[in-house]
Every structure is written in C-alpha cells, then in structure tokens.
Amino acid sequence: MAFELPQLPYAHDALEPHIDAKTMEIHHGKHHAGYTTKLNAALEGSGMESDSIEDILKNMDMNNGALRNNGGGYYNHCLFWETMAPSAGGNPSGELAATIDSAFGSFDSFKEAFSNAAATRFGSGWAWLCVQKGGKVEVCSSANQDNPLMPGIGCGGTPILGIDVWEHAYYLNYQNRRPDYIAAFFNVVNWDKVGELFEQNK
C-alpha cells in the first residue's frame, strides 16, 4: 500500500503572517510530495510495503539512506502540518500543561528550551517535544529528517510536536532569521492536537 501525500487541513495562506502562503505551497506541494514519492520507491521490494510509517521508522536500518531520509521526511511533515492551525497558539491545557510545567518549571521555560533546541540545531533538522511511555516529556533535536522514533537518535519516545528548521521551511519570509521564525511558530501551534497526541502516546 503506497503512502500518499496528506491534504493540508487548512489553506496555504491560513497561517499568515507567521508562515507565508508561498512557503506553505512549496513546502507541502514540492518538498513533502517529493519525500512521499521517494519513500514509496525506497520501499519497493523491501517487504515493508504494508507496514505503518511508525513501524518502518522504529525498525529502520540507519544505513539505508533513501529509506531513512524519505521515511523521516514523510512522517515529520505529516506531524508538522497537523500540529499547526490558524488562530491557534496560546498555551497547552489539562494534563499536558501540568506535565510540561512539572518537566520544565513553567511553559515559558519549555518554550525557551524548545526554541534553543531549534535555534542551535546546526544545519538542517528538527526540534521535538516527545512523550515517553509513562507520560514523561522531553525536548531534543535531530539532524536532517531523523526523528526520535528511529534507533540511536539520542532522544526517545514519540514526537508530539516538531518544528522544521530546514531553510526551505522559512527562508522566503525570514531569510537567515531562524529565531524569528521559531518565535512565530508558537503563534500557530495547535495545542489541542498536541494534547491529543500526548494522551494517545503517554
């Protein structure tokens, strides 16, 4: 069963001014579409064609560059789109908010840790908020299209929020001002969705 490019759950311009329409159009319609096509090609004849993307990543042969890069690229972007929304932002609520406060001291301290992980990731990659079985949360980052589901990345658990810090995610609007893009990202985080993912994976 071939993987398909998911539809965006909102219009290309819905996240403006924080993320511009042209970036969304290229990022989803070109970059994510490319990862999807190349993932399907990398899976041909592998015996994993019918596996879920999560199982593919968890059982990844990290020396398989095509599967690693495109499987990660497919999964990471699927999560990215669904954890953003127009008129979102604000703060998490409920158990997720309490867990973040417990782990980081406050929501502001979490934002600082997450922003720092994103800003200091050299080159291309992602910063993540992950949840472990048992409900503990942590912030980490990974290079390129790697993510915490893959073996040996250095941070475990399931990603419930990620920010793409590849230049294609922000350069049209922010150029080299990655910290400005990271700050703007918090205005479109869909904390209701992140909370759902927290509940499903804790």
N, C-alpha and C positions, 0 to 999 in steps of 0.2 A: 504494500500500500504506500503510494508515494506521498510525501509530505507536501502540503500546499501552503502558499503564502496566505496568512490570515488577512482578512479585511481590517483596516483601521476602524476602531469603534467610534470615530469622530472624523470630521472633515479635516483636510490638510491644514486649513487656517485656524482650526479651533483652539490651538494652544498659543496663538499670538497674544501679546507681543513677545512672550517668553521663548517660544520656539516658532520660527517663521515657516510659512506655508511652503516655500521653495525647498527648504531643508527637509521638511517632512516628506514632500513629494519625492525627492531624490533618495532620501534615506530609506523609505519604505519601498518605493516602486523600483529602485535600482539596486541598492545595496542588499536589503533583506531578500528581495526577489532573487538576486544572484546567489546568496547563501543557500536559499531553498533549492534552486536548480542544481547547484554543485553538491549539496547534501545527498539528493536523490541519486546523482551519478556515483558518488562515493560509496553508496550502499549497495549498488548493483552487484549481485553475486556474493555478498558478504554473509548471507544467512541471517542478517538482522533487519531485513526489509520490513518485517511486520512488528518489530519492537517499538515501544514508545520512545520518544526522544529522551526522556529521563533515563530509561534503562540503557539506551545507547551511550549516553554520556557517562553513567556510573560504571559501565563496563568497558570504557574507552581504552584502546591501545594508544597510548600517548605518542607513539612513534608514527602513527597513521596521520600524517599532516592534513590530508584532504578531509578526513572524517572529523578530526579534532577541530580544525578551523571552521568548517562549514556547519558541522553539528552544533558547535558552540554559537556560531553566528546566528543560526536559525533560532535556537532556544532563547538566547539572550535578548534578541529583538522582540520575540513574542512576549516575553515578560515586560520589556521596556514599554511597549505600546499599551499593554493592559493595566499598567500601574500608573498611567498618567490620565488626566481627564481635564476638560475645560472647567473653569470656575472651581478648581479643586484647591490644593494647598492646605493651609491651616495646620492642624495638629492631629495626630492619631488619637483614638479614644479607647475606652474599655481596657481589656486585659493587655493589648499590645502597648498602649500608653504606659500602663503600670510596669510592664516588663522593660520597656525602654528606660523609664525613669530609674528602675532598680539597677539595670546594667550600666548606665552611663551617668547617673546622678540627676539628669534632667533632660528634657527634649532638646534644649539649646546645646547641651554638651554632646548629645548624639549628633546633632546637625554639624557641629564642629568636627567631630571625629569622622563622620561620613564625608564631609567636604574636604577634609585634609587627605583622606584616602584617595579621593578622586583627583585632587589637585596635584598630589605628589606621585601619582602613577606615571612613571616615565614612559614617554612614547604613547602608544595606543593601548587601550584596555578598558576596564570597568571597575567601579566600586560597588560594593554589595552590602546590604543588610541581610543576614542569614539567620535562620532559626534552626536550632538543634532539636532532636527528639528530647522531650522533657521541657522544652519551652525556653531554653536559654538563647539569647540573641547576641550576635557579634557583628562587627564591621570589618571588612577586609577588602582587598583589591586583587585583581588578576590581570595578567598581560593578554593583549590581543583579544581573541574570542574565547579564552579559557573561562571557566566558571567553577564555583565550589562543588558542583556535583561530580566533577572529574577527579580521578585519583591523583593524589600527590600535589594538589594545588596549594595547600598550606592553610586553607580555611575550609572547614567542613560545614555540614548542614545544608539546608535548602534555601536558595536565594528567594527572598520575598520582595525585594526592591533592588533595582540596579540602575546605575547611571552610566551611559555610554560616553566615554571620554576619547573616542577616536575623533580626529579632526572633522570627519565627514558629518558628525553629529551636531557641530556648532559653528564651523568656520565661516560659513556665508554671512552669518549675523554677528558673530563675536570675534572673528579673526583669532588672534593669539590670546584673547582674554578668557581663558578657560575658567578662572574663578568667577567671572561674571555669569557665565553660562551655568555653572554649578549653583550659584545663588538663585538664579532664575528658575532652575529646575524645581525647587521647593514650592514654587507657586502653582505647579501643575501636578504634584504628587497626589494620586488617588488613594488616600489613606484608608478609605472603606475597603478597597480591593486588597491593599496590603494587609489589613486586618483579617480579611477572609483567608488569605494565603497563610498567615500566621496560625490561624485556628486549624487549618487543614493539615499543617506540617509539623506542629509542635509535638 
